[in-house]
């Protein structure tokens, strides 16, 4: 156990900043989605990348407790962005 108030080790710093960079990238993708909408070619490419090349159609089921269904992937993505729950999957 580390002593309270001591700095992180080099490995702990790498892990700490790795997670921050990932969340920063996700929030940037959300900003693009908000500014340009789901039909923007860059946003569509991001959605395709997230879904192995095909954006899911129709109702979307998610891992979100209490809100398991969305009418489409765009609605799901907007919800995930507004709640800052970037890494919830369908």
Backbone torsions as a table, in degrees:
resi	resn	phi	psi	omega
1	UNK	NA	137.6	178.5
2	UNK	-80.2	148.2	178.0
3	UNK	-76.1	136.6	-179.9
4	UNK	-57.0	137.7	176.9
5	UNK	87.3	-2.9	178.1
6	UNK	-88.4	151.7	-179.5
7	UNK	-69.6	159.8	176.6
8	UNK	-67.0	152.7	173.0
9	UNK	-72.1	169.8	178.7
10	UNK	-58.0	-43.9	179.4
11	UNK	-64.2	-41.8	179.1
12	UNK	-64.4	-38.3	176.7
13	UNK	-64.3	-42.7	178.9
14	UNK	-59.7	-45.0	179.6
15	UNK	-64.7	-42.4	-180.0
16	UNK	-59.5	-50.0	-177.3
17	UNK	-75.7	-26.7	175.5
18	UNK	-61.2	-44.5	-179.6
19	UNK	-68.1	-34.7	177.6
20	UNK	-66.9	-41.5	179.1
21	UNK	-64.1	-39.0	-179.9
22	UNK	-64.0	-46.9	178.4
23	UNK	-63.8	-36.4	178.7
24	UNK	-64.1	-41.7	178.1
25	UNK	-64.1	-40.5	179.3
26	UNK	-65.0	-41.8	179.8
27	UNK	-67.7	-32.1	176.0
28	UNK	-65.5	-42.5	176.9
29	UNK	-62.0	-37.9	178.3
30	UNK	-66.2	-38.8	177.8
31	UNK	-63.1	-43.1	176.1
32	UNK	-59.1	-43.2	179.3
33	UNK	-61.2	-43.6	-179.3
34	UNK	-66.7	-41.7	-177.2
35	UNK	-73.0	-39.5	-170.0
36	UNK	-114.2	-13.7	179.6
37	UNK	83.3	169.7	-174.1
38	UNK	-72.6	-18.1	-177.7
39	UNK	-87.4	-6.2	177.5
40	UNK	-61.4	135.6	-177.5
41	UNK	-56.5	-39.7	179.1
42	UNK	-66.8	-43.0	178.4
43	UNK	-64.4	-41.8	178.1
44	UNK	-62.0	-40.1	177.5
45	UNK	-62.7	-41.2	177.4
46	UNK	-62.5	-43.5	178.9
47	UNK	-63.8	-41.1	177.6
48	UNK	-64.0	-43.5	179.2
49	UNK	-59.6	-43.4	-179.8
50	UNK	-63.8	-26.4	-175.2
51	UNK	-114.3	32.5	177.1
52	UNK	53.7	41.9	171.4
53	UNK	98.3	-10.4	-178.0
54	UNK	-136.0	125.9	176.4
55	UNK	-78.0	123.5	-178.8
56	UNK	-60.4	140.8	176.1
57	UNK	-103.8	163.2	174.7
58	UNK	72.7	-166.4	-178.2
59	UNK	-60.3	141.4	-178.8
60	UNK	-113.7	129.8	172.8
61	UNK	-98.4	140.0	-179.0
62	UNK	-128.0	173.1	176.7
63	UNK	-84.1	3.8	-177.3
64	UNK	-74.9	117.2	177.0
65	UNK	-67.1	134.7	178.5
66	UNK	86.2	-18.6	177.8
67	UNK	-136.8	67.3	-171.4
68	UNK	-82.7	-17.4	-173.7
69	UNK	-123.5	140.0	175.6
70	UNK	-133.1	148.1	-176.5
71	UNK	-65.9	-28.2	179.1
72	UNK	-159.9	172.9	-176.6
73	UNK	-66.1	-35.2	178.9
74	UNK	-60.2	-47.5	179.0
75	UNK	-61.8	-42.8	177.2
76	UNK	-59.9	-45.7	-178.5
77	UNK	-64.8	-41.7	176.9
78	UNK	-62.4	-42.8	178.5
79	UNK	-59.9	-47.5	-179.7
80	UNK	-60.2	-39.9	179.5
81	UNK	-68.2	-46.3	-176.9
82	UNK	-65.8	-29.3	179.0
83	UNK	-90.7	-3.5	-177.1
84	UNK	55.3	38.5	175.6
85	UNK	-109.9	63.1	-168.1
86	UNK	-59.1	-29.7	-167.8
87	UNK	-106.9	15.9	173.5
88	UNK	-71.5	137.8	-176.5
89	UNK	-105.8	161.4	174.2
90	UNK	-89.5	NA	NA
